[in-house]
Structures are given as structure tokens and as C-alpha cells.
């Protein structure tokens, strides 16, 4: 045991070492991340300082362009100080270490260039002061001369010419230097005669000389490349920074990766330590609490430990046997060969198993079945573990069985006896003769080796339920002999319990019933199976569902009830005939049945309705998986009587006891869920929810109210314009049905249209819509608002009315509407589902002159190769593809493809659901003809639409 603990300790030390490395790497990582953060802050500061220096340099340059105006020297000093502070900060920082010698050299160059510019600025300020004073002095002097000495016009003209030249200098425009020299020479003549002229002459000459110096200084300053060097430094600093950032990311990622690897090793090591600890704890608990006697010895086979079971059975206490050899229990009734075999096995490190006859402390015999196991830790033998089972009572019981064998060997019926674990321990000769197996082939096996035919899992669940509660069961079943002969058997099962009421044995008595009349079996089969598919029928389901629910309740198991209804089966059956429908049902039944094992009850309830019931082992995920597999096989095409058919299924699911505990209630809920699956578009499955019951109630209320909606005048139409995208001119309108219920208020179309279709009310409502739309169109024409057409939605259900075409013709004739002004809108899915039947109706509508439009294009399953065969005029792109234009790449490509393909087939294209300018521009750019949506106009009643048309025509 000590060596085991040493190995465990070594693994613990390794865990501590790994944990230390892990924390060390975390500390290094955090410090390095802090360094990265500080580097980022420094870089941002450097960058900010350089940007500030650029601005300050431009400010300095601006001073030189104010040569002849007063300059605030405090302002220049502030700029110089700010520049020097920024430059001083860069010089004080350890730039050379952070970014290298080249960056540091650039800073020194900037310092040199700035010094040159600063010196030039000082010279410039002196000249600026002198020039500014000269300007003011000259202006004042001129005024004085005008009052005193300027008497002659030519003198005034000369002074004005000099002032004009000075003004040109002040405005920094080109001037004639030769002319001004000539003027100054003329002025010099007057200067000799009058002191004021002399003063004016000297100051003018000095001003022009200073202006030339200022010009030279400006040229010199503009040649200093200070700004260029700052920009170059910014660029090189950014390059160095990005390079450093790249390597910092590599190093940080490496540290992260190392930390994660160490964390993985820590978790692995921790799990090993935890596993070993649990194993040691479990080992200790198992030894201490075991019903078997446990003896641990050292390699010298001296007892180190015995458990309580050993003390009870042997009569020895632990302190009496510790340190002694286990042979203190020897009875001398075991052969020497047995002990030689035992010692040889243990010396070779092998497990020894066998029976021993020992003596208790009081001298009585103790029969034991022993297993002695050498324990090795890291390849070193550390202990021996002996597990000894007391078989004293077993030996005595075995003797009694021998006596009982004489009795049941003579019985004519086959008898089979198993232990409590259902392993065969005895069969009588009659059983062997009945089934053809030898006794050796049966002993130790389960009774299922005798194959049972025809019965499913529910039969056995019911059988075991009765047997375990009543200790007896009898019934008829079919078994198969070893040679494959099928035998009808009357089986009687009995449980033998011990004094504590625990199961000790199972006894089965087999009576051969081959004499039973075969017709009785046939009659039962026909009563409980569907004659077309061979599946269990409604009667069988009703009989078995009660048993299944009872078993599920007793065993606290969950059970799934799935109602399946085939989609479109009625259309196929009515269109192609019952023979095709029957063949389709047979093939689909075979496909679905191949998915199920014996634990699933699969029954046909009638028509195209099926039910699948099974116990759950893994929860709702198991139900979802089953539903997906069923729907998948239903989607596969069928070849029946030269027809290639496609169908899908709708599945409703209720779970016992989660959804309900009563049979009728849970069946009703599964049926409700199946209808909910159909309402979601079919080809799907739906679990029952509380909301479904509420939805059913709401649907019933809607259906009752809709029955009276027409007579109460609650239904009305609104109209939405369809306009040319190129010119924004209104070309047509779509008539949209609305319902304002007196009791429920405004009901959205998606909540009542499908109810009207399922109940057949849509036929009457459809004619109402067509009539009202024609009335409105006629009134607009009478008001002089001519639009080309009006689009009216037609339901697939209306096509089933034999008088459909004649009624439409009658409505158009009564209201004086030309058929060419009517556009019939049908859904894409409708065409694909009823292509054969309704092709003729579509052709007849075209012959009348009506236009045909496919609404909500792109949401169904059609293809252009099929569409080009249909009598179509217009394709309406569904609003779901317009909503995210032009941002959504997928919708963009789909919309462009629909427009391009429609154009290639000669169809007009309408986009519905346009809600902003970007969508309109995109569609117009890619060739869409018409638009419809809130961006242009919302749906409006007949009067409002008329006013809208009049405004648009102005």
C-alpha cells in the first residue's frame, strides 16, 4: 500500500511543478502585456508630439509671411517654447534604445534645423520691427510734407510714385526696381534743398533695403527642410512601431499558447490524480464493505489486512491474524496439487482462482470460492489480494437440487430454471427433446437463445410487468427449435423468492400447442392489421396504447406519440386514381417500417394517417432524430405505375407524461401538433405546446367569425400602386384583402387567409375580391385616371370550382373591364403543386386576355427550366429578397439572377416590399421594371387611391 501511495505522491509532485510553471508563465505574460501597453502609450505620445511639432512649424512659417505687419513677440516665444518642449521630450526619452540609432539621428537633425530657423526668426523680428516703424514714420512724414513743402504738382507726383512702389512691396507684388531707383535719384535732388525731403528720402531708401533683407531671410527659411524631416521621422517611427508590434504579438501569442498547453497538461494531470484518488477511495470502500471476505498480504504472504466479512465468516479478529500466513485456515481437505498450482501461479505473477475448504475458528468447515490477485505498482510486486466467496450454502443447495432433478426429469412438459439474473442453470430432458438443444448449449445462456417469434417489445414488457407484480404469468407465444421448426407454446412462468422476498430463480414450463387450429391465428391477424399495408390498424393501436401507457407509468418512462399525415396525398389520389394512391401507401409504409426496430409500434390509422409510438431512452433528441429520418425517407421520389411522385409528411408529437397522462388527451395533443406542423409549411415536425391549445381555440374563434364576415360587410379592399422604376409613373395597382372584425378588430391577412382556404370559404371570398377590384377599377376609369391594370390574387382552391372561368368572365363583363387590364396573381408553390391540372386553366385565362403573374417568386421550389413552359407574363420578386438590399450579398445576387433570367424569358419583373431609396436605385440599375412598396406608397382605400392618382397625374 505504501508503494502505491509513493507513486501517487510522484504524480502529485509533477502536478505541483506544472502548476508552478503555469503561474510563472502567467506572471511573465501579464508583465509583458503591461510592457506592450506602456510601449503603445509612449508611441502615442511620440506621435502626438511630432504632430504638434508639425503644426508649430507651420505656425513659425506663418510669422515670416507677416513681414510688414506687427508681430506679437510673446506669441512667437510661446510657439518656440512649445516646439522646444516637444523636441526636448523626444531628446530626453530613450529613443535610441526603443527605436534605434537612425530614429535618434533624425531627432538630432530636426534639432539642428530648428536652431537655424530660430536664428533666422530672430533676425527677421529685428527687421520686422524696423520696417514696421519705417512704414508708420513715412506715412506720418508724408502728411506733414503735404501741409508744408509739397506745393508743386510734380513734387506731389514724385512722392506718390515712391509711395506706390512702397505699397507694392508691402503687398508683396512685383515692382519696377529701376523705376524706383530713378524716383529716389529725383527725390535726392529735392533732399538737398529741404530737410523733410531728405528725411523722406533716407527712410524710403532704408525701407527698401530692409525689405530686400526680409525677402532673403524668407527664402532662406523656406529652404530649411524642417517639416520634411518631421514627416520622415513620423513615417519611420510608425514603421518601427508596427514592426515592434508584430514581434510583440508573436511573443504574447507564444506565451498564451504555452499557458494553454500547460493548462491542458494541468487538467490532464489533475484528472489522473483525481481518478487515482477516487479509485483508491473506491478500492478501500469496496474492501471494507464487501460481502466477500477480503485478505491483503505482503509479498512474503503475511496477512496485513482483513475486512469485517472475513472476521464474521472465519471467527477470527484482525489482530489475531495480522502478520500470520493464511494457511492458519487450512482444513487438510484440499489436495496438495491444488496448493502447488496456487503457489506456482502466484510465483509467476498470475491470478489464481479456485475452491478451497477451510476451517473456521470453531472448527466448522467453510467452503470458499477464492480469487488471489498479485498487485503490481510500477512493475514491482507490492501485495496479494484474496477475494473469497462463501459457497457453503451453495454446496448444500446444490445437493438439494440433485434430489429435485429426479422429480422434474420425468415430467412431459419442458422445464427451464434460471438464476435471478435469468441465466439458465437447469433444463429437463423434455425441454431438450422439444427444442433440440443439448444441455451444454443451454446452461449459462439466457432463455432468449430459444428464439421467440412474432412478439414485439411491448408483449414482453407486459409479460414482465405481470410476472414481477403477481409472481406468475401464462400465455401463448411462438418459439423456434434448433432446427428452425416453429412451435406454438403455452408458457407458464413462476418466480421463486427467498425469505427476504428477493428473486432467487425463474421457472418456465413449456407446453407444445401445435394442435391449435391455424384459422384462429389468422382471424386475430385480420382483426388487428391493415389489409392494404399489413401494418397494425386502429383497433390494434387502441388495444395496445392502454398497455403501453400503463407500463410507462409504472416504470416511470417517457413515451412519444407521433401522428403522421402525408402532404398532398389527397391531390395525388384524386388526380391519378386510387390504385396509384394505394401503391404509394404500400411503398411509403415499407420505407418507414424499415426505420423501426421491435421497440416501435407503427400503425396505420386510416387514409394517409399513421401513428408511431415508442418508449424514450435519451429524451426529446431521440424523438427529433426519429422524425428527421421519417421525413427524409418520405421526401425521396416514388416511381409508381409510370409516375414519378413526390410527397412529404407533417408530424405532430406529444410526450407522455410531460404533455398529458390520459390517453384521449395525449392523442388529441399529438393530433393538434400535427396540424400545427402543416400550418408551418408542411414537411416538418412539431412538438405539442400549451400554446397550441390556445392557438386551436383562437383558430376556431377566427373561423366562426370569418363565416359571417362577408354578410357583416367586415371584409374590404385596399390598393397599393405598382410604378415604373425608370419614370416613377403609376402603371397599375394590387388589390389587397383586409378584415376589420366587429369583435376582434383588425385581423392580419396571414391569420385568416389560410383558414379561408382550408374551410373552402376562400371561394366565396375570392369572388368578392374580384368583384370589388373590378368595381374600383371601373370607377377610376370613369374619373379619368387611367392606369393600365389591376393585380388580383387568386387562391389555388378557387381553381377547383368548375364555374371559375365563367364567373370571372361574368364579373368583367358586368363592370365593363377588359380582360387585358386584369393580372391574375398566383403563388409559385401553387404552380408546382398543381402543374398538371391547372396548366389548362392558366391557358384559358390567357385566352381570355388576362395577364398571369407569379407572386412571392423565389420562396417555392420551381426552376426556370420549368417556368418557361408556363403561360406567364410577370415575375414578382418576393419581399424577403428585397428587405436587405443592397447590403446583403446573397439577396443581391439572387435578385440580380431573378431579374436577368426573367428578362431572358421575356417576363416583366416587379419587386415588392421596396422601403427605401437604396433598394429602388439598386433594382432600377439592374433592370427591374416595376416597384411596389411603402417607399412609394402604402396600401390605401379606393377613394384615397383615386386622389393619389390625380396628384401623380398633375
Rosetta blueprint (number, residue, H / E / L):
1 X L
2 X H
3 X H
4 X H
5 X H
6 X H
7 X H
8 X H
9 X H
10 X H
11 X H
12 X H
13 X H
14 X H
15 X H
16 X H
17 X H
18 X H
19 X H
20 X H
21 X H
22 X H
23 X H
24 X H
25 X H
26 X H
27 X H
28 X H
29 X H
30 X H
31 X H
32 X H
33 X H
34 X H
35 X H
36 X H
37 X H
38 X H
39 X H
40 X H
41 X H
42 X H
43 X H
44 X H
45 X H
46 X H
47 X H
48 X H
49 X H
50 X H
51 X H
52 X H
53 X H
54 X H
55 X H
56 X H
57 X H
58 X H
59 X H
60 X H
61 X H
62 X H
63 X H
64 X H
65 X L
66 X L
67 X L
68 X L
69 X L
70 X L
71 X L
72 X L
73 X H
74 X H
75 X H
76 X H
77 X H
78 X H
79 X H
80 X H
81 X H
82 X H
83 X H
84 X H
85 X H
86 X H
87 X H
88 X H
89 X H
90 X H
91 X H
92 X H
93 X L
94 X L
95 X H
96 X H
97 X H
98 X H
99 X H
100 X L
101 X H
102 X H
103 X H
104 X H
105 X H
106 X H
107 X H
108 X H
109 X H
110 X H
111 X H
112 X H
113 X H
114 X H
115 X H
116 X H
117 X H
118 X H
119 X H
120 X H
121 X H
122 X H
123 X H
124 X H
125 X H
126 X H
127 X H
128 X H
129 X H
130 X H
131 X H
132 X H
133 X H
134 X H
135 X H
136 X H
137 X H
138 X H
139 X H
140 X H
141 X H
142 X H
143 X H
144 X H
145 X H
146 X H
147 X H
148 X H
149 X L
150 X L
151 X L
152 X L
153 X H
154 X H
155 X H
156 X H
157 X H
158 X H
159 X H
160 X H
161 X H
162 X H
163 X H
164 X H
165 X H
166 X H
167 X H
168 X H
169 X H
170 X H
171 X L
172 X L
173 X L
174 X L
175 X L
176 X L
177 X H
178 X H
179 X H
180 X H
181 X H
182 X H
183 X H
184 X H
185 X H
186 X H
187 X H
188 X H
189 X H
190 X H
191 X H
192 X L
193 X L
194 X L
195 X H
196 X H
197 X H
198 X H
199 X H
200 X H
201 X H
202 X H
203 X H
204 X H
205 X H
206 X H
207 X H
208 X H
209 X H
210 X H
211 X H
212 X H
213 X H
214 X H
215 X H
216 X H
217 X H
218 X H
219 X H
220 X H
221 X H
222 X H
223 X L
224 X L
225 X L
226 X H
227 X H
228 X H
229 X H
230 X H
231 X H
232 X H
233 X H
234 X H
235 X H
236 X H
237 X H
238 X H
239 X H
240 X H
241 X H
242 X H
243 X H
244 X H
245 X H
246 X H
247 X H
248 X H
249 X H
250 X H
251 X H
252 X H
253 X H
254 X H
255 X H
256 X H
257 X H
258 X H
259 X H
260 X H
261 X H
262 X H
263 X H
264 X H
265 X H
266 X H
267 X H
268 X H
269 X H
270 X H
271 X H
272 X H
273 X H
274 X H
275 X H
276 X H
277 X H
278 X H
279 X H
280 X H
281 X H
282 X H
283 X H
284 X H
285 X H
286 X H
287 X H
288 X H
289 X H
290 X L
291 X L
292 X L
293 X E
294 X E
295 X E
296 X E
297 X E
298 X E
299 X L
300 X L
301 X L
302 X L
303 X E
304 X E
305 X E
306 X E
307 X L
308 X H
309 X H
310 X H
311 X H
312 X H
313 X H
314 X H
315 X L
316 X L
317 X L
318 X H
319 X H
320 X H
321 X H
322 X L
323 X L
324 X L
325 X L
326 X H
327 X H
328 X H
329 X H
330 X E
331 X L
332 X L
333 X L
334 X L
335 X L
336 X H
337 X H
338 X H
339 X H
340 X H
341 X H
342 X H
343 X H
344 X H
345 X H
346 X H
347 X H
348 X L
349 X L
350 X L
351 X L
352 X E
353 X E
354 X E
355 X E
356 X E
357 X E
358 X E
359 X E
360 X L
361 X L
362 X L
363 X L
364 X L
365 X E
366 X E
367 X E
368 X E
369 X E
370 X E
371 X E
372 X E
373 X E
374 X E
375 X E
376 X E
377 X E
378 X L
379 X L
380 X E
381 X E
382 X E
383 X E
384 X E
385 X E
386 X E
387 X E
388 X E
389 X E
390 X E
391 X L
392 X H
393 X H
394 X H
395 X H
396 X H
397 X H
398 X H
399 X H
400 X H
401 X H
402 X H
403 X H
404 X H
405 X H
406 X H
407 X H
408 X H
409 X L
410 X L
411 X L
412 X L
413 X L
414 X E
415 X E
416 X E
417 X E
418 X E
419 X E
420 X L
421 X L
422 X L
423 X E
424 X E
425 X E
426 X E
427 X E
428 X L
429 X H
430 X H
431 X H
432 X H
433 X H
434 X H
435 X H
436 X L
437 X L
438 X L
439 X H
440 X H
441 X H
442 X H
443 X L
444 X L
445 X L
446 X E
447 X H
448 X H
449 X H
450 X L
451 X L
452 X E
453 X E
454 X L
455 X L
456 X L
457 X H
458 X H
459 X H
460 X H
461 X H
462 X H
463 X H
464 X H
465 X H
466 X H
467 X H
468 X H
469 X H
470 X H
471 X L
472 X E
473 X E
474 X E
475 X E
476 X E
477 X E
478 X E
479 X E
480 X E
481 X L
482 X L
483 X L
484 X L
485 X L
486 X E
487 X E
488 X E
489 X E
490 X E
491 X E
492 X E
493 X E
494 X E
495 X E
496 X E
497 X E
498 X L
499 X L
500 X L
501 X L
502 X L
503 X E
504 X E
505 X E
506 X E
507 X E
508 X E
509 X E
510 X E
511 X E
512 X E
513 X L
514 X L
515 X L
516 X L
517 X L
518 X H
519 X H
520 X H
521 X H
522 X H
523 X H
524 X H
525 X H
526 X H
527 X H
528 X H
529 X E
530 X L
531 X L
532 X L
533 X L
534 X L
535 X L
536 X E
537 X L
538 X H
539 X H
540 X H
541 X H
542 X H
543 X H
544 X H
545 X H
546 X H
547 X H
548 X H
549 X H
550 X H
551 X H
552 X H
553 X H
554 X H
555 X H
556 X L
557 X L
558 X L
559 X E
560 X E
561 X E
562 X E
563 X E
564 X E
565 X E
566 X E
567 X E
568 X L
569 X H
570 X H
571 X H
572 X H
573 X H
574 X H
575 X H
576 X H
577 X L
578 X H
579 X H
580 X H
581 X H
582 X H
583 X H
584 X H
585 X H
586 X H
587 X H
588 X H
589 X H
590 X H
591 X H
592 X H
593 X H
594 X L
595 X L
596 X L
597 X L
598 X L
599 X L
600 X E
601 X E
602 X E
603 X E
604 X E
605 X E
606 X E
607 X L
608 X L
609 X E
610 X E
611 X E
612 X E
613 X E
614 X E
615 X E
616 X L
617 X L
618 X L
619 X L
620 X H
621 X H
622 X H
623 X H
624 X H
625 X H
626 X H
627 X H
628 X H
629 X H
630 X H
631 X H
632 X H
633 X H
634 X H
635 X H
636 X L
637 X L
638 X E
639 X E
640 X E
641 X L
642 X L
643 X E
644 X E
645 X E
646 X L
647 X L
648 X E
649 X E
650 X E
651 X E
652 X E
653 X E
654 X E
655 X E
656 X E
657 X L
658 X L
659 X L
660 X L
661 X L
662 X L
663 X H
664 X H
665 X H
666 X H
667 X H
668 X H
669 X H
670 X H
671 X H
672 X H
673 X H
674 X H
675 X H
676 X H
677 X H
678 X H
679 X H
680 X L
681 X L
682 X L
683 X L
684 X E
685 X E
686 X E
687 X E
688 X L
689 X L
690 X H
691 X H
692 X H
693 X H
694 X H
695 X H
696 X H
697 X H
698 X H
699 X H
700 X H
701 X H
702 X H
703 X H
704 X H
705 X H
706 X H
707 X H
708 X L
709 X L
710 X L
711 X L
712 X L
713 X L
714 X L
715 X E
716 X E
717 X E
718 X E
719 X E
720 X E
721 X E
722 X E
723 X E
724 X E
725 X L
726 X L
727 X L
728 X L
729 X L
730 X E
731 X E
732 X E
733 X E
734 X E
735 X E
736 X E
737 X E
738 X E
739 X E
740 X E
741 X E
742 X L
743 X L
744 X L
745 X E
746 X E
747 X E
748 X L
749 X H
750 X H
751 X H
752 X H
753 X H
754 X H
755 X H
756 X H
757 X H
758 X H
759 X H
760 X L
761 X L
762 X H
763 X H
764 X H
765 X H
766 X H
767 X H
768 X H
769 X H
770 X H
771 X H
772 X H
773 X H
774 X H
775 X H
776 X H
777 X H
778 X H
779 X H
780 X H
781 X H
782 X H
783 X L
784 X L
785 X L
786 X L
787 X L
788 X L
789 X E
790 X E
791 X E
792 X E
793 X E
794 X L
795 X L
796 X H
797 X H
798 X H
799 X H
800 X H
801 X L
802 X L
803 X L
804 X H
805 X H
806 X H
807 X H
808 X H
809 X H
810 X H
811 X H
812 X H
813 X H
814 X H
815 X L
816 X L
817 X L
818 X L
819 X H
820 X H
821 X H
822 X E
823 X E
824 X E
825 X E
826 X E
827 X E
828 X H
829 X H
830 X H
831 X H
832 X H
833 X H
834 X L
835 X H
836 X H
837 X H
838 X H
839 X H
840 X H
841 X H
842 X H
843 X H
844 X H
845 X H
846 X H
847 X H
848 X H
849 X L
850 X L
851 X E
852 X E
853 X E
854 X E
855 X E
856 X E
857 X E
858 X L
859 X L
860 X L
861 X L
862 X L
863 X L
864 X H
865 X H
866 X H
867 X H
868 X L
869 X L
870 X L
871 X L
872 X L
873 X L
874 X E
875 X E
876 X E
877 X E
878 X L
879 X H
880 X H
881 X H
882 X H
883 X L
884 X L
885 X L
886 X L
887 X L
888 X L
889 X H
890 X H
891 X H
892 X H
893 X H
894 X H
895 X H
896 X H
897 X H
898 X H
899 X H
900 X H
901 X H
902 X H
903 X H
904 X H
905 X L
906 X L
907 X L
908 X E
909 X E
910 X E
911 X E
912 X E
913 X L
914 X L
915 X L
916 X L
917 X H
918 X H
919 X H
920 X H
921 X H
922 X H
923 X H
924 X H
925 X H
926 X L
927 X L
928 X L
929 X L
930 X E
931 X E
932 X E
933 X L
934 X L
935 X L
936 X L
937 X L
938 X L
939 X L
940 X E
941 X L
942 X H
943 X H
944 X H
945 X H
946 X H
947 X H
948 X H
949 X H
950 X H
951 X H
952 X H
953 X H
954 X L
